[in-house]
Amino acid sequence: MLLRRIAVATAMVMAVAGAVRAETPGVTEAGIKIGATFPFSGSASPLSNTGKGLIAYVNSINDRGGINGRKINLVTYDDAYSPPKAVEQTRKLIENDEVAFLFSPLGTPGIGATVKYVNGKKVPHLFVVSGATRFTNFTEFPMTTTGLPSYNTEGRIYAKYIIQTRPDAKIAILYQNDDLGRDFVAAFKEVLKDDFEKKVVVSPYEVTEPTIESRVVSLKASGAEAFLIAGTPKFAAQAIKKASEIGWTPLMLINYVSSSVSATIVPAGADKAVGVVAATITKDPTDKKWADDPGMKWYHAYFAKYLPGADIGDNNYLFGTQQGQILEQVLKQCGNDLSRENIVKQARNIRGLVLPTLLPGITISTGPDNSMAYTQLQLQRWTGSTWEQFGGVLSADQM
């Protein structure tokens, strides 16, 4: 009788395991296949170091034996920050590679071109690296969660900061002409209301443009005393450098995506960026004030082992590492239930996750009414050698 019960129980376990394999592509008893696209080439290629950071952290997970006995097979492709290429590579991941889910694909244009397709296929589309507000709409995109602070939240914080520090200033906004840049413009409209048309001059650019220097010259001529650059590192660096060259010294702000020291500040010229303000969520691994911080000590040791020869000053590697830690948390919470339904459920059920490289006070919490990993930001100012945080941790409603 005992042997019969054991046999029945074993058969049930095998049936459940078989059902998981049958229902969830890319899942076996030994591993799970996950996909992502990054701009490893093209105008936004500096951002692809986020992908390299994620790959490195997944390697560290696998070296520790994986999660719940399963190794992670992370399949990544280059989309060159091109929507048509993102569509092609995303279809390849889902239809050819048969990944269990997508995690951390990067780039607002590419995500915008694929988000309906992925949701239509009912594939989990987790912690995508874009802060575009429309991707946070759970009703429209129930399979999607976002890994960046909302551009709307970030933009409203910047608008309120400018009003507080330069209440009478005319404001210039140079923005990427897609959901990324347009969300920042919309945020300023929300804050300034009827004053927007009187106080703000805007200049959109396309990611295919080789340079935006002439746009900076035109914005200076507008008489603006505050200048927001909402785009990717290549163009942020060009704008900072050009403003300095033509003697324009407005209150200058750049978005979080472009706040990497190595990807933006160094190409622009560290001396030319003095006074630039940006929002952030992470500690700066090159800042001596974190030298004795346990989280930064861990990151330096991890970085030396899994990203040898890479530039530790590039915040994109750090952000990618954090993405890997979020992936780890989601899979741990899933346990052995790797159905796509449960994967999405757990991605929306993270409570107070503290990562070693996040600034104090910033935590990750998702839920039924929040599909964003981050809803808090900290302002910081470039001193010429480091970022210096000021004020407290903010949400858009706290200023």
C-alpha positions, 0 to 999 in steps of 0.5 A, spaced: 500 500 500 505 504 501 509 503 495 502 504 491 501 511 494 509 513 493 508 511 486 501 515 485 505 521 488 510 520 484 506 520 478 502 526 480 509 530 481 511 528 474 504 530 471 505 537 474 512 538 472 510 535 465 504 540 465 509 546 467 513 544 461 507 543 456 504 550 458 510 554 459 515 554 453 522 555 455 521 551 462 524 545 464 526 541 470 533 544 469 532 551 466 528 557 464 529 560 457 528 568 458 529 573 452 531 580 451 533 585 446 538 591 447 541 596 442 548 593 442 549 597 436 546 604 433 546 611 436 543 609 443 549 603 444 551 606 450 545 604 453 546 597 451 551 596 457 545 595 461 544 589 457 551 587 459 550 588 466 544 584 466 548 578 463 553 578 468 548 578 474 545 572 470 552 569 470 553 570 477 546 566 479 548 560 474 554 560 478 550 559 484 546 554 482 541 557 479 534 559 482 530 553 485 535 548 481 534 551 474 539 555 471 537 561 467 538 561 459 538 568 457 537 570 450 539 577 447 539 580 441 541 587 438 535 591 436 540 597 434 534 602 437 530 601 431 523 599 431 523 595 425 529 591 428 526 590 435 519 587 432 524 582 428 528 580 434 522 580 439 518 575 434 524 571 433 525 570 441 517 568 442 516 564 436 523 561 434 526 561 441 520 560 445 522 563 451 518 563 457 518 571 458 521 577 456 525 581 461 528 588 461 528 589 453 531 596 453 528 602 448 522 606 448 521 606 440 522 598 440 518 597 446 513 601 443 513 597 436 512 591 440 508 592 446 501 590 443 504 584 439 507 581 446 501 582 450 497 579 444 501 573 445 500 573 452 507 573 454 510 576 460 513 583 458 517 584 465 521 590 467 522 593 460 527 599 460 523 605 459 519 610 463 514 611 458 507 612 461 503 608 457 507 602 458 504 602 465 497 602 463 495 595 466 488 595 463 491 596 456 498 592 457 496 586 462 503 583 461 507 589 462 511 592 468 516 597 467 523 598 470 525 605 469 521 611 473 516 614 469 518 619 465 512 623 467 514 622 474 521 625 473 518 630 468 514 633 474 519 633 479 524 637 474 518 642 472 517 643 480 524 644 481 525 649 476 519 653 478 522 653 486 529 655 484 528 660 478 520 662 478 521 667 472 525 663 468 523 661 461 524 654 459 527 650 453 526 643 452 530 639 447 527 632 447 527 625 443 521 625 439 518 619 441 514 617 447 520 618 452 521 625 450 514 627 449 512 624 456 517 630 459 513 635 455 507 633 457 509 633 465 511 640 464 504 642 461 501 638 467 505 642 472 505 649 468 498 649 466 496 655 462 503 658 463 506 653 459 505 656 452 508 663 455 514 660 459 516 654 455 520 653 448 521 646 445 525 643 440 524 635 438 530 631 435 530 624 431 534 619 434 537 618 426 540 625 427 547 625 427 548 632 431 543 636 435 548 642 436 544 647 431 538 646 436 542 648 442 544 654 439 537 656 437 534 654 444 540 659 447 537 665 442 530 664 445 533 667 452 531 661 456 534 661 463 533 653 464 534 648 459 532 640 460 535 635 455 530 629 455 533 623 451 539 618 450 546 619 452 549 621 445 545 627 445 545 629 452 553 629 451 552 633 445 548 638 448 552 639 454 558 640 450 555 645 445 552 649 451 558 650 454 562 652 447 557 658 446 557 660 453 550 659 455 549 657 462 542 656 464 540 651 469 541 645 466 537 638 467 538 631 464 534 625 465 536 619 469 537 615 462 542 620 460 546 621 467 551 616 467 558 619 468 562 615 463 556 615 457 554 622 458 558 626 463 565 624 460 564 625 453 561 632 454 567 634 458 566 633 466 568 641 467 563 643 462 557 639 466 558 642 472 552 644 475 548 639 471 542 637 475 539 630 474 534 625 478 537 618 480 535 612 484 542 609 485 549 610 488 555 612 484 560 607 484 566 612 483 563 616 489 568 616 495 562 617 500 560 610 498 567 607 499 565 604 506 558 602 504 557 595 504 552 595 498 558 598 494 563 594 497 559 588 494 558 591 487 565 592 486 567 585 488 562 583 484 564 587 478 571 585 478 569 578 477 563 578 472 565 585 468 572 585 468 575 590 464 569 594 464 568 601 466 565 601 473 563 609 472 558 607 467 551 607 471 548 602 465 552 596 468 549 598 475 542 598 473 543 592 469 545 588 475 539 591 479 535 588 473 538 582 474 536 582 482 529 584 480 529 578 476 532 573 481 526 576 486 521 574 481 523 567 480 524 566 487 517 568 489 515 564 483 517 557 486 516 551 482 510 555 479 512 558 472 506 558 469 506 565 465 500 567 469 504 566 476 510 569 473 506 576 471 503 575 478 509 575 482 512 581 478 506 585 480 507 582 488 514 585 490 514 588 497 519 593 499 525 590 496 532 593 498 537 592 493 545 594 495 546 599 490 540 603 491 540 610 494 538 610 502 530 610 502 529 608 495 525 601 495 522 597 490 514 595 491 509 593 485 502 591 486 495 591 483 495 598 482 502 599 480 506 596 475 513 600 476 519 598 479 520 605 481 516 611 484 521 615 487 527 619 485 533 623 488 535 629 485 543 630 484 548 635 482 554 634 478 560 638 482 566 637 476 568 630 479 562 627 482 554 627 483 552 630 489 545 628 492 541 634 495 534 634 498 530 628 500 527 622 496 521 624 492 515 622 488 512 627 483 507 629 489 512 631 494 515 637 491 
